[in-house]
Amino acid sequence: MCSAPDAVGVAARLTGALREEGLRIGTDRSQAFATGAALCGDLYWAGRLALLSHPEDIPVYDRVFRAVLTESPLPLPEEPGAPEGDPGDGDSEPPEAEHAEGELAEASRVEILRRVAFAELTIEDVAELARAVGAVRRRPPMQLTRRRRSARRGGIDLRRTIRETHRFGGDVVLPRFAAPSVRAQPVTFVLDVSGSMRTTTRALLLACAAFVRADRVHEAFTFGTRLTRVGPLLRGPLLEDALDRACEAVEDREGGTRIGESIEALLARHGKSRVVRGAIVVIYSDGLETGDPALLRQQMERLHRLAKRVVWLNPLSASPSYQPLARGMHAALPFVDRFASGHNIASFEAVVGATLDGVLA
């Protein structure tokens, strides 16, 4: 039986050696490995499950693991990862290890798909991502409001303090305090499903579903030649079924792109509600407007005045040679607070998350 300090020391050397080989290992992963090593269990599987993110890193890990254990006071196993004292075949793995390896491979597969461009995801890829996203419940971002609530500490609530003083005949009482109240920060997604974006519709709906399903204050719309509200459809109990219903509801897919008219419809129906007023509005479109650019410019100016922040995600901007020369994109850009690509789920969530952090900071 090895001592915990020896195991922890080997874990630290193994983590450092893997980082020198180019593996990106965060502090949380190294701490998880050190905790497992302190219990003096199977170091091979503890490190493999805690430190690796991709299956292609396994050969590097096996090589570094054997090199580190050769220099350590711990016994080197006959086969890396082979269970000690296994009465069966030396190449067999315990059921727990096979299950853990399967979970790691599945997690790595999902992480890879999150970085694949929307236009390149197949229906099967989206279904696999939907199963992972459906299990996630995001905590909706919060924003401070002008309303104040009673609190045990904070700023002095002068009005309540004076009222309490009158109740006691003018005698001075302990001051009353108030603190700002908070509420969910609304985010509204407006997604282009026209002909030029036809291959991304289902993946786009999946990308914003995790946000929309977090709180009913968030909304989602699609547009091609007209505006369609799909937010309520994405809140179904099963995400894959919700995506099916949302795609069926979008009747103007693969048609023209009338961005100006669609934003005008959004403002006419929801311009006075939290769907637009004070919300973060995320528009996903390549900006290939087939309508009147002057109308788009006018409506974007109105939207910019009403919304808290306007974000425009254009998948074409992921190319280093991209320039916003399309007439629709050129008309809209002066009224956009943030312009980015958001061409896959990882970048989509990163841009939206960073925008929320910037607004709420």
Secondary structure, 3 states (H helix, E strand, C coil): CCCHHHHHHHHHHHHHHHHHCCCCCCHHHHHHHHHHHHCCCCHHHHHHHHHCCCHHHHHHHHHHHHHHHHCCCCCCCCCCCCCCCCCCCCCCCCHHHHHHHHHHHHHHHHHHHCCCCHHHCCHHHHHHHHHHHHCCCCCCCEEEEEEEEEECCCEECHHHHHHHHHHCCCCCCCCCEEEEEEEECCEEEEEECCHHHHHHHHHHHHHHHHHHCCCCCCEEEEECCCEEECCHHHHCCCHHHHHHHHHHHCCCCCCCCCHHHHHHHHHHHHCCCCCCCCCEEEEECCCCCCCCHHHHHHHHHHHHHHCCEEEEECHHHHCCCCCCCCHHHHHHHHHCCEEECCCCHHHHHHHHHHHHHHHHC
